[in-house]
Amino acid sequence: MRRRSKGSWRPIIQALPMLVTGYLVTILLCAALFAGFEGKPIDVGLWWSFVTAMTIGYGDIFPVAAGGKIVAVALMHVVPLFLVPLITAKMAAKMIVDSDAFTHAEQEEIKQTLARIEARLGDGR
């Protein structure tokens, strides 16, 4: 049986635009909502959104309105609990290669070999 080669990075590269888009949409949406609820300009909302998403939280800008606080809680949970793990898992899945795993073709070959062995032994069931 041949050794299984390492997987391709193509699925990660193909998934990155979707993951980056999801991150940017989250940042922009939260920035716009924050700016709207707090009565701030969009550039201030963007600064707050990036700083909050990266869990830096300088404290120079913070929500005081109820809507702004809800947006902050959502952003503080979505990025570290969903978006970052998705990106990390996608990359880790390609770095971890089980060299002992059988390919589909190898599994089929093993099944055929077992069937031949059983046929020679005379299936005594």
Backbone bond lengths (Angstrom), bond angles and torsions (degrees), N, CA, C in turn:
res aa  C-N    CA-C-N  psi(-1)  N-CA   C-N-CA  omega(-1)  CA-C   N-CA-C  phi
1 M - - - 1.455 - - 1.524 109.72 -
2 R 1.292 115.47 144.43 1.465 119.63 -179.24 1.526 110.98 -86.57
3 R 1.330 115.37 156.00 1.468 121.11 178.60 1.523 109.37 -77.03
4 R 1.290 115.14 144.52 1.466 120.52 178.57 1.518 109.31 -79.58
5 S 1.312 116.49 128.66 1.465 120.20 179.31 1.519 109.93 -80.42
6 K 1.309 115.24 159.95 1.462 120.01 179.35 1.522 109.83 -63.41
7 G 1.320 114.91 151.01 1.457 121.13 -178.35 1.519 112.92 -69.00
8 S 1.283 114.36 162.86 1.459 121.39 179.20 1.526 110.30 -81.54
9 W 1.314 115.19 150.49 1.464 120.90 176.02 1.526 110.65 -84.31
10 R 1.322 117.42 -2.62 1.460 121.25 -176.96 1.531 113.50 -55.69
11 P 1.358 119.89 -44.40 1.474 118.52 179.43 1.526 112.87 -61.29
12 I 1.316 117.57 -35.54 1.463 120.12 178.61 1.516 109.68 -67.75
13 I 1.324 116.22 -46.05 1.463 120.41 -179.08 1.527 109.98 -63.22
14 Q 1.336 116.88 -37.00 1.461 120.24 178.87 1.528 111.42 -70.45
15 A 1.330 117.94 -32.21 1.464 121.39 -177.95 1.521 112.49 -82.42
16 L 1.323 117.94 -22.94 1.460 120.38 -176.38 1.523 114.17 -57.43
17 P 1.330 119.58 -45.11 1.466 117.84 178.69 1.530 112.71 -57.19
18 M 1.326 117.84 -39.08 1.460 121.02 179.47 1.535 110.50 -67.41
19 L 1.323 117.01 -42.95 1.464 120.60 -179.50 1.526 111.43 -67.58
20 V 1.329 116.91 -43.05 1.468 120.87 178.58 1.523 109.61 -65.60
21 T 1.323 116.75 -41.15 1.463 120.54 177.82 1.530 110.17 -61.55
22 G 1.320 117.26 -43.69 1.461 120.85 177.61 1.519 111.66 -59.81
23 Y 1.324 116.19 -41.58 1.463 120.54 178.93 1.531 110.35 -64.67
24 L 1.330 116.27 -48.56 1.467 119.96 -177.78 1.531 112.16 -65.64
25 V 1.315 116.95 -38.44 1.466 119.77 177.25 1.531 109.75 -63.11
26 T 1.325 116.26 -41.93 1.464 120.31 177.68 1.522 110.63 -60.66
27 I 1.331 116.82 -46.86 1.472 121.90 179.96 1.524 110.59 -60.79
28 L 1.345 116.23 -49.32 1.470 120.25 -177.02 1.528 111.68 -66.14
29 L 1.327 117.04 -42.01 1.458 120.43 179.76 1.525 110.39 -63.28
30 C 1.331 116.57 -46.63 1.464 119.69 179.76 1.524 111.37 -66.22
31 A 1.327 117.17 -35.81 1.467 120.37 177.72 1.528 110.32 -63.51
32 A 1.333 115.92 -44.98 1.465 119.85 -179.36 1.531 111.10 -66.14
33 L 1.327 116.79 -42.86 1.466 120.08 178.55 1.532 111.40 -64.51
34 F 1.329 115.95 -43.89 1.463 120.37 178.74 1.520 110.27 -60.13
35 A 1.339 115.92 -48.46 1.469 120.33 -179.49 1.528 110.38 -60.08
36 G 1.313 117.18 -41.07 1.460 120.82 179.53 1.522 113.09 -66.30
37 F 1.318 116.46 -48.98 1.460 120.53 -179.05 1.528 112.71 -66.32
38 E 1.322 115.87 -36.53 1.463 120.32 -174.38 1.532 113.24 -94.55
39 G 1.342 117.34 -5.56 1.463 120.66 -179.66 1.529 112.34 66.80
40 K 1.323 116.00 37.82 1.469 121.91 -178.70 1.527 109.18 -111.04
41 P 1.332 117.79 159.49 1.468 120.36 174.37 1.533 110.57 -67.24
42 I 1.320 115.94 157.06 1.468 120.65 -176.87 1.525 111.89 -63.27
43 D 1.330 118.56 -33.12 1.469 119.23 179.41 1.531 110.73 -65.60
44 V 1.312 117.52 -35.02 1.465 121.36 175.58 1.534 109.09 -67.91
45 G 1.328 116.08 -40.27 1.464 120.64 176.59 1.521 112.05 -61.71
46 L 1.335 116.34 -40.93 1.464 120.02 177.67 1.526 111.21 -64.06
47 W 1.329 116.71 -45.68 1.465 120.82 178.18 1.534 109.53 -57.73
48 W 1.322 116.14 -49.49 1.460 119.94 -179.68 1.530 111.08 -60.11
49 S 1.336 116.46 -42.93 1.456 121.26 -176.95 1.528 111.61 -63.58
50 F 1.324 117.70 -46.46 1.467 120.87 178.99 1.526 111.02 -65.08
51 V 1.307 117.17 -44.52 1.466 121.35 -178.92 1.529 110.29 -63.82
52 T 1.305 117.11 -41.49 1.465 121.39 -179.54 1.524 110.92 -70.28
53 A 1.335 116.97 -42.47 1.471 120.62 -179.47 1.528 111.49 -62.81
54 M 1.302 116.90 -34.85 1.467 120.55 -179.97 1.525 111.86 -84.40
55 T 1.307 116.58 5.79 1.470 124.90 179.74 1.526 112.62 56.74
56 I 1.333 116.26 29.13 1.466 120.72 176.97 1.518 108.83 -81.79
57 G 1.317 116.44 -50.32 1.452 122.10 175.24 1.520 114.35 51.21
58 Y 1.316 117.06 67.12 1.462 121.14 -179.36 1.527 112.67 -59.60
59 G 1.327 117.20 -29.18 1.451 120.60 -178.85 1.514 113.21 89.89
60 D 1.344 116.67 0.22 1.460 119.60 178.92 1.520 110.86 -71.58
61 I 1.328 116.51 -27.81 1.467 121.72 177.73 1.526 106.37 -134.33
62 F 1.310 116.47 131.47 1.459 119.81 178.63 1.522 108.30 -149.93
63 P 1.327 116.49 153.45 1.462 119.88 -177.82 1.532 111.61 -75.59
64 V 1.338 114.85 142.85 1.462 120.28 174.19 1.530 110.89 -119.32
65 A 1.329 116.64 -25.89 1.469 121.14 178.43 1.532 109.34 -79.89
66 A 1.312 116.58 152.28 1.469 121.06 -179.77 1.529 111.27 -59.19
67 G 1.327 116.69 -42.95 1.470 120.10 178.89 1.516 112.20 -62.36
68 G 1.318 116.52 -41.23 1.463 120.88 177.84 1.519 111.53 -63.76
69 K 1.309 116.76 -38.30 1.475 120.55 178.63 1.525 111.15 -67.27
70 I 1.317 116.60 -38.02 1.468 120.18 177.68 1.521 110.18 -64.85
71 V 1.334 116.68 -43.05 1.463 120.88 177.41 1.523 109.71 -61.51
72 A 1.326 117.03 -41.79 1.461 121.24 -179.83 1.527 110.73 -61.88
73 V 1.313 117.06 -45.66 1.466 120.56 179.75 1.528 110.13 -61.91
74 A 1.333 116.75 -43.96 1.465 120.34 178.91 1.531 110.83 -60.90
75 L 1.320 116.80 -47.54 1.465 120.90 -179.18 1.527 111.05 -63.21
76 M 1.321 116.74 -41.81 1.465 120.55 -179.02 1.521 112.48 -67.79
77 H 1.327 117.51 -17.63 1.458 120.00 177.84 1.528 112.30 -99.71
78 V 1.309 117.47 -38.54 1.466 120.74 -175.75 1.529 111.78 -66.47
79 V 1.311 118.28 -46.73 1.468 120.06 -174.90 1.528 112.00 -66.55
80 P 1.338 119.86 -56.54 1.472 117.18 -176.29 1.525 114.94 -76.17
81 L 1.324 118.19 -23.90 1.460 119.51 -177.15 1.524 114.19 -94.87
82 F 1.343 117.72 -19.44 1.455 119.75 -177.74 1.523 113.49 -124.39
83 L 1.329 117.88 -55.82 1.459 120.19 -173.51 1.526 113.24 -69.91
84 V 1.314 118.38 -49.16 1.462 120.49 -179.49 1.536 111.02 -63.35
85 P 1.345 119.57 -45.38 1.474 118.47 177.13 1.532 113.27 -61.62
86 L 1.334 118.08 -35.48 1.459 119.82 177.64 1.521 111.42 -62.07
87 I 1.317 116.21 -45.66 1.467 120.72 179.62 1.528 109.69 -64.84
88 T 1.317 117.18 -46.15 1.462 121.59 -179.05 1.527 111.29 -63.34
89 A 1.318 117.20 -44.60 1.462 120.78 -179.35 1.521 111.37 -64.18
90 K 1.310 116.43 -40.16 1.466 119.92 -179.86 1.524 110.22 -62.20
91 M 1.338 116.54 -41.99 1.457 120.03 179.53 1.533 111.23 -72.27
92 A 1.312 117.94 -41.23 1.459 121.59 -178.93 1.524 111.77 -65.49
93 A 1.320 116.99 -34.37 1.455 120.77 -178.98 1.522 111.93 -59.80
94 K 1.301 117.46 -31.12 1.458 120.44 179.53 1.523 112.50 -87.72
95 M 1.319 117.21 -20.84 1.461 119.69 179.26 1.522 111.68 -82.14
96 I 1.323 116.08 -26.72 1.457 121.01 -179.25 1.522 107.60 -94.70
97 V 1.322 115.76 110.12 1.456 120.58 -178.72 1.522 108.14 -117.37
98 D 1.307 116.10 122.55 1.453 121.29 177.27 1.522 107.90 -83.39
99 S 1.327 116.34 101.36 1.462 120.19 -176.91 1.522 111.54 -71.74
100 D 1.337 117.47 -12.92 1.462 120.85 178.72 1.527 112.38 -92.35
101 A 1.304 117.24 -6.22 1.462 120.40 -177.91 1.523 110.06 -71.51
102 F 1.323 115.23 141.18 1.457 120.58 178.21 1.521 109.92 -91.12
103 T 1.324 115.15 141.98 1.456 119.78 173.83 1.533 108.24 -76.76
104 H 1.318 116.26 169.89 1.467 120.13 178.48 1.527 110.16 -60.57
105 A 1.332 116.52 -42.60 1.472 120.59 -179.62 1.532 110.53 -62.86
106 E 1.326 116.78 -40.44 1.464 120.14 178.83 1.524 110.88 -65.70
107 Q 1.322 117.59 -38.97 1.465 120.80 177.85 1.526 110.68 -63.74
108 E 1.327 116.56 -41.80 1.464 120.66 178.65 1.523 110.52 -63.97
109 E 1.325 117.16 -40.18 1.461 121.46 178.60 1.533 110.36 -63.12
110 I 1.323 117.46 -41.60 1.463 121.75 178.68 1.529 110.07 -63.99
111 K 1.330 117.39 -41.99 1.466 120.67 178.96 1.532 111.19 -61.89
112 Q 1.328 115.89 -42.23 1.464 119.60 179.64 1.523 111.00 -66.01
113 T 1.326 116.25 -40.90 1.468 120.43 178.14 1.520 110.65 -62.53
114 L 1.312 117.71 -44.32 1.468 121.30 177.80 1.530 111.28 -62.46
115 A 1.306 116.66 -39.44 1.464 120.26 179.13 1.528 110.16 -63.53
116 R 1.347 117.54 -40.81 1.467 121.20 177.72 1.524 110.78 -65.37
117 I 1.317 117.50 -40.97 1.465 121.19 178.88 1.526 110.22 -63.44
118 E 1.335 116.51 -45.49 1.469 120.23 178.67 1.530 111.31 -61.63
119 A 1.326 115.75 -39.15 1.470 119.56 179.64 1.520 110.41 -64.44
120 R 1.323 118.44 -40.08 1.459 121.85 179.92 1.529 111.36 -69.73
121 L 1.298 116.87 -37.00 1.475 120.71 -179.15 1.506 111.59 -78.19
122 G 1.288 116.86 -13.40 1.472 120.32 -177.78 1.515 109.95 71.48
123 D 1.269 115.50 90.67 1.467 122.89 -175.78 1.534 108.90 -45.05
124 G 1.320 117.66 105.42 1.469 123.31 -175.20 1.508 114.11 -90.72
125 R 1.261 118.42 37.80 1.480 120.62 178.34 1.487 111.70 -79.89
